[in-house]
Amino acid sequence: MKGKRVKRWIQKPLRFHHQDIHDELEDIKRLLGYVSGQVQELRDRVGELTKSTSMRVPEQDGSSGQ
């Protein structure tokens, strides 16, 4: 009987700790998804800016002396 009681005392906090770890992992997954979306949005914006600025910048022909 004493062994079972000790096991319960040990296992109960471990179960709560295990659940806490799963909750933290879910939070990390959500945050990672958000960050991934933000990075993709930045890539898209940089791509748009690169396309629009490449049309505006005149090419130099090398006759300016530089």
Phi, psi and omega in degrees: 000321182296321179296320179295320181295317178296318178300317179297319180297324180283316187288326182300309177296328179294322178297317179294319179297319178299316178295321177300319179297317179296321178297316179296321178296321178295319177298318180296319179297317179297316180296319179296320176298319178296313181297319178299318177297319179296319179297317179297320178297318177296319177300316180298316180295317178297319177299318178295316180295321180296318179295316184288324180283331179291336177281331184275329186280118179287145178282142178270138182265000177089000181274357182280352177094002181256000000 
